[in-house]
């Protein structure tokens, strides 16, 4: 096959595999090189002492984006993947004993916020209606188009998207917008949390992020049978079916460039040629390590990095009936928590704790009978000069104290097995600079436009996909990233 139809993808994450599938369907010869021994990037899993843990992303929304790939490939979606809709998106716990069930059904959710937090039902429904309008009128344009091609702004779609942007969406931060809509600080905190979905600070990030609740409460949340790893498995199986070639345990030494045009890659002192290179690793690392271009790499670092995560995978020797699939145990001082993460760069002593338990959906498959698999996560700063050996012990103590207070238990007595993932490990395993989960944060009104494009303006034939580039991190956005990049190619 001609070299101009040959594509090399660096990294077998969700976006890398999705792009490979799209191009293979169009007749390109695609090879994927992955430094780890399995596909998935951050979306992997592991087994330990009879427990099964999803290692990375834990929330599944917008299944239509995944289904679209299979339709494009003319493959029956149900042969590769199955999922069920959840009646409840999250369960929120506050220190004073208040528990809020965040139903996927908008009427039920509005009733819950009315009865538990005193919010007016019509105000909640209007907020979610506005989120839907913002997503459909504006969000879809930004998620489906390159923001770095002038032609994107000359389309009717852009004009319609621009009309959907109210001044308050860009002039206010998310917290101010939520204060304007709700009376109870607990409700404001609940809707502020959606800024964390792209690793941002609700006290800085624009109110545009108020469109995110649309996915959970208008469209709904879902559980993939077999856990989140089934998304990786389905993409990998489909890619193989369409002729994509994978090379695992194969890191790239550098990208070959001649007169600012990419020509291939170097692996173990051997050249592999292709006129199209797609990087599914962090844009910073691509320029710094694979192109040896410190100038562009340094420009990327001028943007604030997103938050990272500290995760404890616990095998719990008990069933906790008061918990659901997704659980949030809120900090008593949310603003101080974000100040710690983004300003002073330390782990807050009263963190918001997220607990994901997939054995709630598939008991006896994800954990032994009478036991649960807990994915326990807190938001932490990107990997600066934190001594994780000491910090992990302190954070674990603070997490256990919060769980014990809110659930009225002694959780340490039930921890049967444990594995820990911290930002340093995230960085080394996934080439995410400083372990930031979403590349750059959205802590400014121009963040969407400052995020790196899906193509290189300095190296012809070089493209980018994944969480560090437009439109951002998380499974839905990585799938959108793949679509944008494939269309550009």
C-alpha positions as CSV (number, residue, x, y, z in Angstrom):
1,X,0.0,0.0,0.0
2,X,1.2,3.5,-0.8
3,X,3.0,5.3,2.1
4,X,0.4,8.1,1.9
5,X,-2.3,5.6,3.1
6,X,-0.1,4.4,5.9
7,X,-0.9,5.8,9.4
8,X,1.0,5.3,12.6
9,X,-0.8,5.8,15.9
10,X,1.3,6.4,19.1
11,X,-0.7,5.0,22.0
12,X,-3.6,2.6,22.3
13,X,-5.8,4.6,24.5
14,X,-9.6,5.1,23.8
15,X,-8.9,8.0,21.4
16,X,-6.1,6.2,19.7
17,X,-8.1,3.1,19.1
18,X,-11.2,5.0,18.0
19,X,-9.1,7.0,15.5
20,X,-7.5,3.9,14.2
21,X,-10.9,2.3,13.6
22,X,-12.3,5.3,11.8
23,X,-9.3,5.4,9.4
24,X,-9.1,1.7,8.8
25,X,-12.8,1.8,7.8
26,X,-11.8,4.4,5.2
27,X,-9.1,2.2,3.7
28,X,-6.0,3.4,5.6
29,X,-3.3,0.9,6.7
30,X,-3.1,1.6,10.4
31,X,-0.5,0.5,12.9
32,X,-0.7,1.3,16.6
33,X,2.4,1.3,18.9
34,X,1.8,1.1,22.6
35,X,4.5,1.1,25.3
36,X,2.4,-0.9,27.8
37,X,1.4,-4.6,27.3
38,X,-2.3,-4.0,27.1
39,X,-4.6,-1.5,25.3
40,X,-6.7,1.1,27.0
41,X,-4.4,3.8,28.3
42,X,-6.0,5.0,31.5
43,X,-9.0,2.6,30.9
44,X,-7.7,-0.7,32.2
45,X,-8.5,-3.2,34.9
46,X,-6.9,-5.7,37.2
47,X,-7.8,-8.6,39.5
48,X,-6.5,-9.0,43.0
49,X,-7.4,-11.6,45.7
50,X,-10.7,-12.4,44.0
51,X,-11.7,-8.7,43.4
52,X,-12.0,-7.1,40.0
53,X,-11.1,-3.4,39.7
54,X,-11.6,-0.9,36.9
55,X,-8.3,1.1,37.1
56,X,-9.3,4.3,35.5
57,X,-12.5,6.2,34.4
58,X,-15.5,4.9,36.2
59,X,-18.5,6.9,34.8
60,X,-20.1,5.9,31.5
61,X,-22.3,8.4,29.7
62,X,-23.2,9.1,26.0
63,X,-23.1,5.5,24.8
64,X,-24.3,6.7,21.4
65,X,-20.8,8.0,20.7
66,X,-19.5,4.5,21.1
67,X,-22.3,2.9,19.1
68,X,-21.6,5.4,16.3
69,X,-18.2,3.8,15.7
70,X,-19.7,0.3,15.3
71,X,-22.3,1.7,12.8
72,X,-19.5,3.3,10.9
73,X,-17.7,0.0,10.8
74,X,-20.9,-1.8,9.8
75,X,-20.5,-4.1,12.8
76,X,-23.4,-5.1,15.2
77,X,-22.8,-3.2,18.4
78,X,-24.6,-5.8,20.6
79,X,-22.0,-8.4,19.5
80,X,-19.3,-6.4,21.1
81,X,-20.8,-4.5,24.0
82,X,-23.8,-4.3,26.3
83,X,-24.9,-1.9,29.0
84,X,-27.8,-0.9,31.2
85,X,-29.2,2.5,32.1
86,X,-28.9,3.4,35.8
87,X,-31.9,4.8,37.7
88,X,-29.5,6.9,39.8
89,X,-26.5,8.9,38.6
90,X,-24.9,9.5,42.0
91,X,-25.6,9.3,45.7
92,X,-24.4,12.4,47.6
93,X,-23.5,12.3,51.3
94,X,-23.0,15.5,53.5
95,X,-21.4,15.7,56.9
96,X,-24.6,16.7,58.6
97,X,-26.2,13.4,57.6
98,X,-28.1,14.7,54.5
99,X,-28.2,12.1,51.7
100,X,-29.3,13.1,48.2
101,X,-30.2,10.6,45.5
102,X,-29.3,12.1,42.2
103,X,-31.8,10.3,40.0
104,X,-31.2,10.2,36.2
105,X,-34.9,11.0,35.8
106,X,-35.2,14.8,35.9
107,X,-38.6,14.8,37.6
108,X,-37.4,12.5,40.4
109,X,-34.2,14.5,40.8
110,X,-36.0,17.8,41.0
111,X,-38.4,16.3,43.6
112,X,-35.4,15.0,45.6
113,X,-33.7,18.4,45.7
114,X,-37.0,20.0,46.6
115,X,-37.7,17.6,49.5
116,X,-34.1,17.2,50.8
117,X,-32.6,20.7,50.1
118,X,-35.6,23.0,49.8
119,X,-35.0,24.0,46.2
120,X,-37.9,24.9,44.0
121,X,-38.7,22.1,41.7
122,X,-39.3,24.4,38.7
123,X,-35.9,26.0,39.3
124,X,-34.1,22.7,39.1
125,X,-36.0,21.6,36.0
126,X,-35.2,25.0,34.3
127,X,-31.5,24.6,35.2
128,X,-31.4,21.2,33.5
129,X,-33.4,22.4,30.5
130,X,-30.9,25.2,30.1
131,X,-28.1,22.7,30.3
132,X,-29.7,20.7,27.5
133,X,-30.2,23.8,25.3
134,X,-26.6,24.8,25.9
135,X,-25.3,21.3,25.1
136,X,-27.4,20.9,22.0
137,X,-26.9,24.5,20.6
138,X,-23.4,25.2,21.6
139,X,-21.7,22.2,23.1
140,X,-22.2,20.0,20.1
141,X,-20.5,22.5,17.8
142,X,-17.4,22.7,20.0
143,X,-17.3,18.9,20.5
144,X,-17.7,18.1,16.8
145,X,-15.4,20.6,15.2
146,X,-11.8,21.8,15.2
147,X,-11.6,25.2,17.0
148,X,-8.3,25.8,15.1
149,X,-9.6,25.8,11.6
150,X,-11.0,29.1,10.3
151,X,-13.6,27.3,8.1
152,X,-15.3,26.0,11.3
153,X,-16.4,29.6,12.1
154,X,-17.9,30.3,8.7
155,X,-20.5,27.6,9.0
156,X,-24.2,28.0,9.9
157,X,-23.5,25.6,12.8
158,X,-21.2,28.1,14.4
159,X,-23.7,30.9,14.0
160,X,-26.4,28.8,15.7
161,X,-23.9,27.8,18.4
162,X,-22.9,31.4,19.1
163,X,-26.6,32.3,19.5
164,X,-26.9,29.7,22.3
165,X,-24.2,31.4,24.4
166,X,-25.6,33.7,27.0
167,X,-23.2,36.4,28.4
168,X,-23.4,34.8,31.9
169,X,-22.0,31.5,30.6
170,X,-18.6,33.2,29.9
171,X,-18.7,36.2,32.3
172,X,-19.5,34.1,35.4
173,X,-17.6,31.2,36.9
174,X,-19.5,28.0,37.6
175,X,-19.9,28.7,41.3
176,X,-21.3,32.2,40.7
177,X,-23.8,30.8,38.2
178,X,-24.9,28.1,40.6
179,X,-25.3,30.6,43.4
180,X,-27.5,32.6,41.1
181,X,-29.8,29.6,40.5
182,X,-29.9,27.8,43.9
183,X,-30.4,28.8,47.5
184,X,-29.0,25.9,49.5
185,X,-25.2,25.7,49.7
186,X,-25.5,21.9,49.4
187,X,-27.2,22.2,46.0
188,X,-24.5,24.7,44.8
189,X,-21.8,22.3,45.9
190,X,-23.5,19.4,44.1
191,X,-23.6,21.3,40.8
192,X,-20.1,22.8,41.3
193,X,-18.8,19.2,41.4
194,X,-19.3,18.9,37.6
195,X,-16.2,21.1,37.1
196,X,-14.1,18.1,38.3
197,X,-15.3,16.2,35.2
198,X,-12.5,17.9,33.3
199,X,-10.2,18.4,36.2
200,X,-11.1,22.1,36.9
201,X,-11.9,24.5,39.7
202,X,-15.6,25.6,39.8
203,X,-14.5,28.9,41.4
204,X,-12.5,29.7,38.3
205,X,-13.9,27.6,35.4
206,X,-16.6,29.3,33.3
207,X,-20.3,28.7,33.7
208,X,-20.3,27.0,30.3
209,X,-19.5,23.9,32.3
210,X,-23.1,24.0,33.5
211,X,-23.9,21.9,30.3
212,X,-22.2,18.8,31.8
213,X,-25.2,17.9,34.1
214,X,-27.2,17.4,31.0
215,X,-25.4,14.1,30.3
216,X,-26.2,12.6,33.7
217,X,-29.7,14.0,34.4
218,X,-31.3,14.4,30.9
219,X,-29.5,11.6,29.0
220,X,-28.7,9.4,31.9
221,X,-25.8,7.3,33.2
222,X,-25.1,3.7,32.2
223,X,-23.3,0.6,33.4
224,X,-21.3,-1.4,30.9
225,X,-21.6,-5.2,31.5
226,X,-18.2,-6.4,32.6
227,X,-17.2,-3.0,33.9
228,X,-15.5,-0.1,32.2
229,X,-12.8,-2.4,30.8
230,X,-15.4,-3.7,28.4
231,X,-15.2,-0.4,26.5
232,X,-11.5,-1.0,25.9
233,X,-12.1,-4.6,25.0
234,X,-14.9,-3.7,22.5
235,X,-12.7,-1.1,20.8
236,X,-9.7,-3.4,20.6
237,X,-11.8,-6.2,19.2
238,X,-13.4,-3.9,16.6
239,X,-10.0,-2.5,15.6
240,X,-8.6,-5.9,15.0
241,X,-11.6,-6.9,13.0
242,X,-11.0,-3.9,10.7
243,X,-7.4,-4.8,10.2
244,X,-5.6,-2.4,12.6
245,X,-2.2,-3.8,13.7
246,X,-1.2,-3.4,17.3
247,X,2.4,-3.5,18.6
248,X,2.5,-3.7,22.4
249,X,5.5,-3.2,24.7
250,X,6.8,-0.9,22.0
251,X,7.6,2.7,22.9
252,X,8.5,5.3,20.3
253,X,12.0,6.8,20.6
254,X,11.2,9.8,18.3
255,X,9.2,11.1,15.4
256,X,11.1,11.4,12.1
257,X,10.8,14.9,10.6
258,X,12.3,16.3,7.4
259,X,11.7,20.0,6.5
260,X,8.9,20.2,9.0
261,X,7.1,17.2,7.5
262,X,6.7,14.0,9.5
263,X,8.1,10.8,7.8
264,X,7.7,8.1,10.4
265,X,9.0,7.0,13.8
266,X,12.1,5.5,15.3
267,X,11.9,2.4,17.5
268,X,15.0,0.8,18.8
269,X,17.2,2.5,16.2
270,X,15.0,1.3,13.4
271,X,12.9,3.5,11.1
272,X,9.2,2.9,10.4
273,X,7.8,5.1,7.7
274,X,4.4,6.8,7.4
275,X,3.3,10.2,6.2
276,X,0.6,10.5,8.9
277,X,1.4,10.2,12.6
278,X,-1.2,10.4,15.3
279,X,-0.1,11.0,18.9
280,X,-2.5,9.7,21.5
281,X,0.0,10.6,24.3
282,X,0.2,14.0,26.1
283,X,0.9,16.8,23.6
284,X,3.6,18.1,25.9
285,X,5.4,14.8,25.9
286,X,5.0,14.5,22.2
287,X,6.9,17.8,21.6
288,X,9.3,17.3,24.4
289,X,10.4,13.7,24.0
290,X,9.4,12.6,20.5
291,X,10.1,15.8,18.6
292,X,12.8,17.2,20.9
293,X,11.2,20.6,20.5
294,X,11.5,22.3,23.9
295,X,10.1,25.6,22.6
296,X,6.6,24.3,21.7
297,X,6.6,22.1,24.8
298,X,7.3,25.1,27.1
299,X,4.4,27.0,25.5
300,X,2.0,24.2,26.4
301,X,3.2,24.4,30.0
302,X,2.0,28.0,30.2
303,X,-1.5,26.6,30.5
304,X,-2.6,25.4,34.0
305,X,-2.6,21.6,34.3
306,X,-5.8,19.8,35.3
307,X,-6.1,18.1,38.7
308,X,-5.0,14.5,39.2
309,X,-6.2,11.7,41.4
310,X,-5.2,9.5,44.3
311,X,-7.0,6.2,44.1
312,X,-7.2,3.4,46.7
313,X,-8.5,0.1,45.3
314,X,-10.0,-1.7,48.3
315,X,-11.4,-5.2,48.6
316,X,-14.1,-4.7,51.3
317,X,-15.1,-7.7,53.4
318,X,-18.7,-6.5,53.8
319,X,-21.8,-5.3,51.9
320,X,-22.7,-1.6,52.5
321,X,-26.4,-1.4,51.6
322,X,-26.5,2.4,52.0
323,X,-24.1,2.8,49.1
324,X,-24.8,2.7,45.3
325,X,-22.6,2.4,42.2
326,X,-21.4,6.0,42.4
327,X,-21.1,7.7,45.8
328,X,-19.8,11.2,46.7
329,X,-18.9,12.0,50.3
330,X,-18.5,15.8,50.2
331,X,-15.9,18.0,51.9
332,X,-17.2,20.4,54.5
333,X,-15.2,23.3,52.8
334,X,-15.3,22.9,49.1
335,X,-13.6,26.2,48.2
336,X,-10.7,25.4,50.5
337,X,-10.4,22.0,48.9
338,X,-10.0,23.6,45.4
339,X,-7.6,26.2,46.8
340,X,-5.4,23.4,48.0
341,X,-5.5,21.5,44.7
342,X,-4.8,24.5,42.4
343,X,-3.2,27.2,44.5
344,X,-1.2,25.8,47.3
345,X,-0.7,22.5,45.5
346,X,-1.3,20.1,48.4
347,X,-3.7,17.4,49.3
348,X,-6.6,18.8,51.4
349,X,-7.2,17.4,54.9
350,X,-10.9,17.1,54.4
351,X,-11.2,15.8,50.8
352,X,-14.3,15.0,48.9
353,X,-14.3,11.2,48.5
354,X,-15.7,9.4,45.5
355,X,-16.5,5.7,45.9
356,X,-17.3,3.5,42.9
357,X,-18.5,-0.1,43.5
358,X,-19.2,-2.1,40.4
359,X,-20.1,-5.2,42.4
360,X,-23.4,-3.3,43.1
361,X,-24.2,-4.1,39.5
362,X,-22.5,-7.4,39.1
363,X,-22.2,-9.1,42.5
364,X,-20.1,-12.3,42.6
365,X,-18.4,-11.3,39.3
366,X,-16.7,-8.2,40.6
367,X,-16.2,-9.4,44.2
368,X,-16.5,-12.6,46.2
369,X,-20.0,-13.3,47.8
370,X,-20.7,-10.9,50.6
371,X,-17.9,-8.5,49.6
372,X,-17.5,-5.3,47.6
373,X,-14.8,-3.8,45.3
374,X,-14.2,-0.2,46.2
375,X,-12.6,2.3,43.9
376,X,-11.9,5.2,46.3
377,X,-10.7,8.4,44.8
378,X,-9.9,12.0,45.8
379,X,-8.9,14.9,43.7
380,X,-5.3,16.0,44.2
381,X,-2.8,18.4,42.5
382,X,-0.9,17.3,39.4
383,X,2.4,15.7,40.3
384,X,4.5,18.5,41.6
385,X,7.1,18.1,44.3
386,X,4.8,16.1,46.6
387,X,6.3,13.2,48.6
388,X,3.7,10.6,47.8
389,X,5.1,8.0,50.2
390,X,4.3,10.3,53.1
391,X,1.2,11.9,51.6
392,X,-0.5,8.6,50.8
393,X,-0.5,7.6,54.4
394,X,-1.9,11.0,55.5
395,X,-4.6,11.0,52.8
396,X,-5.6,7.4,53.6
397,X,-6.1,8.4,57.3
398,X,-8.3,11.5,56.3
399,X,-10.3,9.4,53.8
400,X,-11.0,6.7,56.5
401,X,-12.0,9.3,59.0
402,X,-14.5,10.8,56.6
403,X,-16.0,7.4,55.6
404,X,-16.2,6.4,59.2
405,X,-18.0,9.6,60.2
406,X,-20.5,9.6,57.4
407,X,-21.2,5.8,57.2
408,X,-21.0,5.3,60.9
409,X,-18.5,2.4,60.5
410,X,-14.9,1.4,61.1
411,X,-14.0,0.8,57.5
412,X,-10.4,-0.1,58.2
413,X,-11.6,-3.3,59.8
414,X,-13.1,-4.4,56.5
415,X,-10.2,-3.6,54.1
416,X,-9.1,-7.0,52.9
417,X,-6.7,-6.0,50.1
418,X,-5.4,-2.7,48.8
419,X,-3.6,-1.2,45.8
420,X,-2.8,2.5,45.4
421,X,-2.5,4.7,42.3
422,X,-1.0,8.2,42.6
423,X,-0.1,11.0,40.1
424,X,3.5,9.8,39.8
425,X,2.4,6.4,38.7
426,X,-0.3,7.9,36.4
427,X,2.4,10.0,34.7
428,X,4.8,7.1,34.2
429,X,2.2,4.6,33.0
430,X,0.2,6.8,30.7
431,X,2.6,9.6,29.7
432,X,0.2,12.2,31.1
433,X,2.5,15.1,32.1
434,X,2.5,15.5,35.9
435,X,-0.2,12.9,36.0
436,X,-2.9,15.5,35.2
437,X,-5.9,13.5,34.1
438,X,-7.2,15.9,31.5
439,X,-4.1,17.7,30.2
440,X,-4.9,21.3,30.8
441,X,-7.6,22.6,33.1
442,X,-10.6,24.7,32.1
443,X,-10.0,27.4,34.7
444,X,-10.4,30.3,32.3
445,X,-13.1,31.5,29.8
446,X,-10.7,30.9,26.9
447,X,-9.5,27.5,28.0
448,X,-11.3,25.7,25.2
449,X,-9.5,27.8,22.6
450,X,-6.1,27.5,24.3
451,X,-6.2,23.7,24.5
452,X,-3.9,22.2,21.9
453,X,-5.5,21.5,18.5
454,X,-6.0,18.1,16.9
455,X,-3.3,18.8,14.3
456,X,0.2,20.3,14.4
457,X,0.6,23.8,12.8
458,X,4.4,23.3,12.8
459,X,4.8,19.7,11.6
460,X,2.8,18.6,8.5
461,X,1.2,15.2,8.8
462,X,1.2,15.2,12.7
463,X,-2.1,14.9,14.4
464,X,-3.3,14.6,18.1
465,X,-6.1,12.8,19.9
466,X,-6.9,12.2,23.5
467,X,-7.4,14.0,26.8
468,X,-4.6,16.6,26.4
469,X,-6.0,18.1,23.2
470,X,-9.3,19.4,21.9
471,X,-12.0,18.9,23.1
472,X,-10.7,17.4,26.4
473,X,-10.5,14.4,28.7
474,X,-13.0,11.7,29.6
475,X,-14.3,8.9,27.4
476,X,-17.0,10.9,25.5
477,X,-14.6,13.7,24.6
478,X,-11.8,11.3,23.6
479,X,-14.3,9.6,21.2
480,X,-15.1,13.1,19.9
481,X,-11.5,13.9,19.6
482,X,-11.0,10.8,17.4
483,X,-13.9,11.8,15.1
484,X,-12.5,15.3,14.6
485,X,-9.0,14.1,13.9
486,X,-10.1,11.3,11.6
487,X,-12.2,13.8,9.6
488,X,-9.2,16.2,9.4
489,X,-7.1,13.4,7.9
